[in-house]
């Protein structure tokens, strides 16, 4: 089973490292499975738990994109929605990937309602010059584009629905079986 080590940097100097199973490796799309996730804290939006520790996440990385996207679940596998992180385009070097989080997120529930998250953290990062002005401007533009597409019904990308948790787990199992042959 191919795995990737993701170095997730967040201003000013936070670094988290995640090892995930690479289940789809295309030039335009990478899909990883973080199952069980090593994220150690529950995440809530509007007092609703959207993620529990050790719950699975299917991550989508677009090599030239300004965001990554996770299909979030509870520990029992219940899909809770999409978590979109605004990032600088990732550096994907072999099996080590580096992501730079721009501190601005978008939550989309299963019914299409959405909420912009962490605007205050983004503003602080810009004010303290942890994110340079051109990058901040691009992040704002990207968020505006995503919200416009979301309202038009064209976001998240259709391909994200194709790789639900069941399919991602199936691909992992297939890859594991193929590597044993």
N, C-alpha and C positions, 0 to 999 in steps of 0.2 A: 504494500500500500504506500504510494508516495505521500509524503508529508511535507508541509512547509512550516518554517519558523517565521512568525510574523513579529517584527519589531514595531510596536505601536507607540509612536512618540506624541506626547501632548505637552504644550507649553505650560510652564516655562522649561521644565527639565524632567518631566515624568516619562518613564519608559516601562511599558508592559510587554512581555514576550509571551506569545501564544503558539503552541504547536497544534496544527490542524491537519486533517486528512484532505488531500487535494482530490476531489472527485470528478471535476471537469477542468481540463487544461486546454483552452482554445486561445488563439491570439487575441480575440476580442472580449473574452470572458473567462474568468477563473471562478470556480465554485469550490468552497471548502466546507467541511463539516466539522464543527466543534461540538463533539458529542461523546461524553458529557463535557459541557463547558467548564473551564477552570475559573470563570468569573465568579468571585466569591461573595457577591452581595446581590440582594434582590433589587430590581429596578421597578419603579412605579411611575405612572403618568396619571395625574389627576386622581390620586389615591387608588388607582387600579394597578395591581401587580401585573407587569408585562413580561417579567423574566424572573426565574428563580435560580439560585445557585445549582449547578450541575445539570441544568436544563440544556437541551440541544439548541444550537443556532446553525442555520445554513447561511453562509456568507457569500456574497457576490462581489467580486472585484473586477472593475473595468479598467484595463491597463492604462489607458490615457485619460481616464475620467477624474472628475473632481469630487467623487463620492464613492463610498462603498455602502452596501445595503445588507442588512441581516434580516432573515425570517426568524422572528423570535417565538419562543414556545415556553410553556410551563414544563415542569419535570415530567408530567404525564404525557407530554407530546402535544398538548393543546396549542394550536397556533394562536398567537395574540396580536400579531401585526408586523409591520416593517419598521425597522430602525435604520435611518439613513444618517451616516456620518459625513459631513463635508470634510474632505481631505485634499491635500495637494496631490497631484498625480503620483501614484505609488511607484516605488523603485522595486521592480521584480527581478531579482538576480538569482537565477537558478532556484534553489529551494529556500532562500532567505529573502523575505520581502520586508521593505521598510515603508511604513505609512506615517504621514505627518497629519495629525488630527488638528483641524482648524477650530475646534471648540464650538461648533455650531451644528445642531442636529435637527432632524425632522422625524416625528413619529407619525405613522399612518396606521390607524386601527383597521381591522378586517372589513369594516363597512365603508372605508374611504375617508372618514373624518381624519383630520390631521392637526398637528400642533408643532410649531417651531419651538425647539428646546435650547436651553443654554445660551440664549442671546446675551445675557449678562456676562458669562464667561468669555464669550467671543469679544465683547466690547472691552473687557478688562485686558485680554490678550493683545488687542490692537492698541489700546491706550498705553500699555507698558512696553510696546514695541517687540512683543514676543512673536507677533505676526506682522510682517511688513505691509505697508499700504497697498502695493499692487496685488499681493496675495489676498488681502482682506477684501479689496474691491472685487476680485474674481470670485471669492467665496460668496459675497452678497449677490452677485449676478447669477451664480450657479443656483443658489437657494431660490431666487426669484424665478429662474427658468423651471426648476423642479416643481415649484408650487403652481406655476402656470400650466405645466403639463398635467399635474395631478388634477387640477380643476377641470381640465379638458378631457380627462379620462385616459390619458396616454402615459401615465406613470403610476406605479412602477412598470418597468419594461415587461412585456408579455413573457419573455424568457424566464423571469423570476417565478412566475406561476408554474412553469414547467418543471422546476426543480424544487418540489416540496420536500418535506422531511422524509417521507416514505421513499421517494425516488433517490434522494441523496444517500440514505442508508442502503438502499439497494445497490447503488453504484459503488459504495464503499465495499460491500460484501463481494460484489463481482470482481473489483480490483484486488481484494485480498485473495480470492480464490485463484485468479489469474496469476498472481505473484507466487503462489505455492506450486504451480505447475512447472 
